[in-house]
Amino acid sequence: MLSERLLDQSLALVRLQSAIVDAGLLNVFIALVAVLATVIAADYAHMLYLRSRMPPGPFPLPIIGNTFSLPDNKPWIYFEELSQKYKTPLITFWIGRSVIAPESPTPEPPTDLLQKPNRLDQRRLVRARDV
């Protein structure tokens, strides 16, 4: 049984090798590069779509985002400069495929978040009272 599996796998590899030789190694390489480029372009288009729905920030590169523009020392100073450049306390920064939204330190606390009740919070209060 095990030998039959190995024989089937080796025959599949032989068929794959002969198909590659028949198609030409250069053609297979070009096809792989084309598929890879298409996947990267689609992923970058999705990243740009997400960026359009978020707060402003530096333009991300494909796959790596803004990773290399982040300084090694005192990144909060860089985020402060970005918030002043974009004139908003909240910015979007891409580290690879992950998004972080650092907030610039401001002298006054965000009172609008503390004063305005949210519908979700109200539902939670109602559910907590029912329990």
SEKOLMI-828564 format. One record per residue (C-alpha): z, x, y; residue in three letters; residue number from 0. Coordinates in steps of 0.001 Angstrom, whole numbers, plus 500000, padded with zeros to 6 digits. Layout:
N
+--------+--------+--------+------+-----+
!      z !      x !      y ! rest !  nr !
+--------+--------+--------+------+-----+
!      Z !      X !      Y !  ALA ! NUM !
...
+--------+--------+--------+------+-----+
***
This chain:
131
+--------+--------+--------+------+-----+
!      z !      x !      y ! rest !  nr !
+--------+--------+--------+------+-----+
! 500000 ! 500000 ! 500000 !  MET !   0 !
! 500956 ! 502763 ! 502432 !  LEU !   1 !
! 497907 ! 504794 ! 501434 !  SER !   2 !
! 495677 ! 501767 ! 502056 !  GLU !   3 !
! 497108 ! 501416 ! 505580 !  ARG !   4 !
! 496528 ! 505076 ! 506310 !  LEU !   5 !
! 493002 ! 504809 ! 504960 !  LEU !   6 !
! 492303 ! 501741 ! 507161 !  ASP !   7 !
! 493706 ! 503518 ! 510222 !  GLN !   8 !
! 491695 ! 506655 ! 509561 !  SER !   9 !
! 488539 ! 504569 ! 509083 !  LEU !  10 !
! 489222 ! 502816 ! 512392 !  ALA !  11 !
! 489591 ! 506189 ! 514119 !  LEU !  12 !
! 486359 ! 507422 ! 512554 !  VAL !  13 !
! 484579 ! 504273 ! 513767 !  ARG !  14 !
! 486013 ! 504768 ! 517269 !  LEU !  15 !
! 484906 ! 508392 ! 517316 !  GLN !  16 !
! 481409 ! 507507 ! 516195 !  SER !  17 !
! 481208 ! 504724 ! 518822 !  ALA !  18 !
! 482235 ! 507205 ! 521527 !  ILE !  19 !
! 479650 ! 509722 ! 520350 !  VAL !  20 !
! 476964 ! 507008 ! 520227 !  ASP !  21 !
! 477809 ! 505772 ! 523743 !  ALA !  22 !
! 478140 ! 509262 ! 525100 !  GLY !  23 !
! 481378 ! 510885 ! 526207 !  LEU !  24 !
! 480331 ! 510873 ! 529855 !  LEU !  25 !
! 479682 ! 507120 ! 529801 !  ASN !  26 !
! 483082 ! 506443 ! 528266 !  VAL !  27 !
! 484756 ! 508627 ! 530892 !  PHE !  28 !
! 482910 ! 506827 ! 533699 !  ILE !  29 !
! 483943 ! 503451 ! 532280 !  ALA !  30 !
! 487606 ! 504516 ! 532089 !  LEU !  31 !
! 487528 ! 505784 ! 535672 !  VAL !  32 !
! 485914 ! 502529 ! 536829 !  ALA !  33 !
! 488576 ! 500439 ! 535089 !  VAL !  34 !
! 491353 ! 502606 ! 536535 !  LEU !  35 !
! 489893 ! 502359 ! 540047 !  ALA !  36 !
! 489626 ! 498573 ! 539716 !  THR !  37 !
! 493239 ! 498262 ! 538589 !  VAL !  38 !
! 494456 ! 500462 ! 541471 !  ILE !  39 !
! 492363 ! 498484 ! 543997 !  ALA !  40 !
! 493710 ! 495156 ! 542720 !  ALA !  41 !
! 497274 ! 496464 ! 542803 !  ASP !  42 !
! 496811 ! 497759 ! 546353 !  TYR !  43 !
! 495326 ! 494429 ! 547461 !  ALA !  44 !
! 498418 ! 492694 ! 546071 !  HIS !  45 !
! 500639 ! 495191 ! 547903 !  MET !  46 !
! 498812 ! 494487 ! 551174 !  LEU !  47 !
! 499158 ! 490741 ! 550610 !  TYR !  48 !
! 502917 ! 491133 ! 550146 !  LEU !  49 !
! 503056 ! 493362 ! 553229 !  ARG !  50 !
! 501438 ! 490640 ! 555339 !  SER !  51 !
! 504289 ! 488274 ! 554474 !  ARG !  52 !
! 507110 ! 490700 ! 555308 !  MET !  53 !
! 508596 ! 492167 ! 558487 !  PRO !  54 !
! 506593 ! 494958 ! 560168 !  PRO !  55 !
! 506755 ! 498523 ! 558968 !  GLY !  56 !
! 504650 ! 501609 ! 558304 !  PRO !  57 !
! 501413 ! 501138 ! 556375 !  PHE !  58 !
! 501958 ! 501915 ! 552645 !  PRO !  59 !
! 499678 ! 504113 ! 550551 !  LEU !  60 !
! 498445 ! 502883 ! 547153 !  PRO !  61 !
! 500983 ! 503316 ! 544322 !  ILE !  62 !
! 503363 ! 505654 ! 546228 !  ILE !  63 !
! 504002 ! 503482 ! 549293 !  GLY !  64 !
! 505833 ! 505300 ! 552108 !  ASN !  65 !
! 507791 ! 507577 ! 549794 !  THR !  66 !
! 506594 ! 510863 ! 551272 !  PHE !  67 !
! 507229 ! 509839 ! 554882 !  SER !  68 !
! 510946 ! 509362 ! 554165 !  LEU !  69 !
! 512925 ! 512395 ! 555380 !  PRO !  70 !
! 515305 ! 514184 ! 553029 !  ASP !  71 !
! 518146 ! 514307 ! 555554 !  ASN !  72 !
! 519523 ! 511414 ! 557584 !  LYS !  73 !
! 516956 ! 508719 ! 556746 !  PRO !  74 !
! 518845 ! 506181 ! 558883 !  TRP !  75 !
! 517655 ! 508036 ! 561996 !  ILE !  76 !
! 514057 ! 507594 ! 560807 !  TYR !  77 !
! 514692 ! 503880 ! 560201 !  PHE !  78 !
! 516158 ! 503609 ! 563714 !  GLU !  79 !
! 512995 ! 505198 ! 565159 !  GLU !  80 !
! 510821 ! 502811 ! 563153 !  LEU !  81 !
! 512795 ! 499790 ! 564345 !  SER !  82 !
! 512336 ! 500948 ! 567945 !  GLN !  83 !
! 508607 ! 501547 ! 567353 !  LYS !  84 !
! 508067 ! 498067 ! 565861 !  TYR !  85 !
! 510582 ! 496453 ! 568269 !  LYS !  86 !
! 512481 ! 494634 ! 565528 !  THR !  87 !
! 515843 ! 495303 ! 563869 !  PRO !  88 !
! 514422 ! 494610 ! 560389 !  LEU !  89 !
! 511554 ! 496704 ! 558991 !  ILE !  90 !
! 509749 ! 496880 ! 555665 !  THR !  91 !
! 509611 ! 500243 ! 553912 !  PHE !  92 !
! 507849 ! 500790 ! 550569 !  TRP !  93 !
! 509261 ! 503288 ! 548082 !  ILE !  94 !
! 506662 ! 503317 ! 545347 !  GLY !  95 !
! 506198 ! 499715 ! 544294 !  ARG !  96 !
! 509647 ! 498653 ! 545513 !  SER !  97 !
! 510302 ! 497239 ! 548948 !  VAL !  98 !
! 513392 ! 497956 ! 550977 !  ILE !  99 !
! 514142 ! 496313 ! 554300 !  ALA ! 100 !
! 516638 ! 498507 ! 556152 !  PRO ! 101 !
! 518311 ! 496963 ! 559147 !  GLU ! 102 !
! 518715 ! 498919 ! 562329 !  SER ! 103 !
! 522310 ! 499206 ! 563516 !  PRO ! 104 !
! 522774 ! 497040 ! 566583 !  THR ! 105 !
! 525804 ! 496853 ! 568875 !  PRO ! 106 !
! 526277 ! 493101 ! 568374 !  GLU ! 107 !
! 526503 ! 491404 ! 564967 !  PRO ! 108 !
! 523794 ! 488943 ! 563900 !  PRO ! 109 !
! 525559 ! 485800 ! 565093 !  THR ! 110 !
! 522659 ! 483491 ! 564274 !  ASP ! 111 !
! 523144 ! 484235 ! 560589 !  LEU ! 112 !
! 526847 ! 483537 ! 560857 !  LEU ! 113 !
! 526626 ! 480344 ! 562924 !  GLN ! 114 !
! 523677 ! 478415 ! 561468 !  LYS ! 115 !
! 524490 ! 476793 ! 558114 !  PRO ! 116 !
! 521842 ! 477050 ! 555463 !  ASN ! 117 !
! 520769 ! 474080 ! 553324 !  ARG ! 118 !
! 521381 ! 476107 ! 550193 !  LEU ! 119 !
! 524898 ! 476899 ! 551355 !  ASP ! 120 !
! 525512 ! 473205 ! 552055 !  GLN ! 121 !
! 524389 ! 472281 ! 548537 !  ARG ! 122 !
! 526730 ! 474884 ! 547127 !  ARG ! 123 !
! 529612 ! 473427 ! 549165 !  LEU ! 124 !
! 528858 ! 469914 ! 547896 !  VAL ! 125 !
! 528735 ! 471123 ! 544299 !  ARG ! 126 !
! 531965 ! 473044 ! 544747 !  ALA ! 127 !
! 533682 ! 469916 ! 546077 !  ARG ! 128 !
! 532446 ! 467858 ! 543141 !  ASP ! 129 !
! 533939 ! 470244 ! 540619 !  VAL ! 130 !
+--------+--------+--------+------+-----+
***
